[in-house]
Amino acid sequence: MTTRLEQRQRTEARILTAARRLFGEHGFDRTTIRAIAAAAGSDPGLVMRYFGSKEKLFAQAAAVPADGPIEGSPDQIARQLTAALTEKLTDEPAAALAALRAMFSHPEAAEEVRTAMTAQQRQIAAQLPGEDAVVRSGVIGALTLGLVISRHLVKLDGLDATPEELMAVAGPVIEDLVTQWKGGATPLHGRAGP
């Protein structure tokens, strides 16, 4: 027998799946709560009760934390971050790209997505050594966003390379940012430290 909590969780999952698809296909402005509810086999009022607003639903549907918690030693964190970026470069992250498009035209959606991304960056920074951990975590986030946008949206020359070729260049940079810090014992890739 299914409990109410299980029913709610299944309904929320259906709504999020429909929202990801519709936001990815139509963008934030052209996607309505009614369309999401219809695609999820639900009621618009229920969507609003579960998620509060279109912006909050969008933030959850397009949230970056699909990577899950990033934790462990600096080497483990570097491996987790490079694996997550490799996955984003391999499969076009439709919901995340919809979020990025909407961030430039819809301030409320931008704030919701920024809040989710900031929470993930702070979670990573809290585990990195060094006083500049927040700065390094921010650079990792910017590098990730830049590569995903440049490969999937802008389609810059050179970024149509295989994910493995791209990570051969970006992976060592991420590793350096995770494992090195001001005053660290080893300079970044043989360069003189700051």
N, C-alpha and C positions, 0 to 999 in steps of 0.2 A: 504494500500500500504506500502511495506517495504522500509525503507530508506537505504541509503548506509551504514550508521553507524550501523544499525541493522543487515544488511547482513554481515558486517565485524565482528561484535560481535559474530554472529552465527558461522561464519567460524572459528574464533579464538577458540571458545568453542569446535567445532568438532575436530580441530587440537589438542587442549590440551587433550581432551578425548582419542583420538587415541594415542597420545604420552604417556600418563600415562599408558595405557594398554601395549603398545609395550615396553616401558622402563621397566615396571614391569615384563614382560614375558621374555625379551631377554637381559636386561641390557643396559648400555649406549653404549658400544663399538659395539655391534651387532645390534643395532637399527639404521637405516638410515633415513635421511630426506625423501628419495623417498618412503620408506615403510610407514612412518607416513602420508605423503601426500596421498598415495594411500588409506590407511585405512580411512582417513578423507574425501575422495572424492574431493581432492584438487590438487593443482599443487605444486611441490617442490619449484619453484621460489616464489610463494605466501607465503609458509611457511617461507622462509628465509626473505621475505620482512616484514612479521608481527613480526617475532621473532628475526631476526638478525643473529643467529648462532645456531648450535645444542646445544651448552652449555647453551645459554640463554633460549632456549626452554625447555631443560632439567630442568633448575633451576625453571622455572615457573610450569612445569608439576609436579615436585617432591617437590615443596615448602611446607614447614611446615605451613605457615600462613593460612592453611585451618581452623585453630582454630578461626580466625577472631580476631578483636581487643579485648584485655584483658583490662578491665577498671573497675573502681569503687572503693569502699572501700577495704581495705586489706581483709576483710572477703569475699566480692564479688569476688575479684581476686582469692582467694584461691579456692572458689567453681568453678569458671570458669576453672581454671587450672586442678583441680581434675576431672571435668567432661570431659575435653578434653583428659586427659590421660586414663580415663576409656574407652572412645570410641576407642582410639588407641589399648588398650589391648583387647577389645571385637572383633573388626573387624580388620583383618590384613591390615595395610595400605600399599598396594602393591607399590604405587608410591614412598612413603617415604622410603620403604625398598630398592627399586631400587636405590634411591638417596644415601642411606647409603652404598650400595655395591660399587657404582661408585666412591664415595669419596675416597676410598682407592686405586683406580687404575687410576683415571683420574684427574689430578690437576686442570684443567680448570673447570670441573664440580664441583669439591670440593669447589673451590673458590666461585662459583655462589651460591651454597647451603649454604655455611658458611655465605655469605653476607646476605642472606634471614633470616637465623636463628639468626644472630647477631642483625638484625633490630628488630625482634620480642622480643629478650631478652632485648634490650635497651628500647623498648616500655613498657615492663612490669616493668623494673627497675625504670623507670621515675615515676612510680606511687607508688612504695614501700617506706615506711618510712625508715629512717636511712642512715648513710653514707656508709654502706656496701651493699646497695641495688643491685649494679651491681654484686657483688660476689654471693649474694643469688640467684639472677635471673639466673646466670650461673650454679649454683648447681642444681637449678630446671630443667634447660634445660638438664644437664648431667644426672640427675636422670630419666627424661622422655626418653631420648635416650637410656640409659642403659636398662631400663625395656623393651622398645619396641624391641631393638635388642636381648636382652637375651630371651625374650618370643618367638618372631616370627622367628628369624634367628638361634640363637645358641641353643634354646630350652633347657635352663638350668633346672635342677631338681627344683621342687617347683614352677616354674613359669608357669606350666600348670594348676595352681589353677584358680578358677573363677576370673574374673575381680574384683568382689566385695571382695573376700578374699585378693587379692593383694592390693587393695585400702585401705583395713582396716589397712594394714601396711604402705603403701606409703602415703596415704592421710594425716595422722597427721604430717608426715615429711614435706610435702609441705605446710600445714597450718602453721607450725612453721616457715618455711623459709620465708613465706610471711608476717606473722604478728609479728615476733620477730626480734629484731636487737640489735646490740651492744648498751648497755646502756638502753635497753628496760626495762619496769617495771616488766615483768614476765619472769622468766627463762624458757627455752625450756623444756617442759614436766617434770617439777619438778627438772631438773638438775641445778646445779649451773651455772650461766651465765659466759661469758668469762671475 
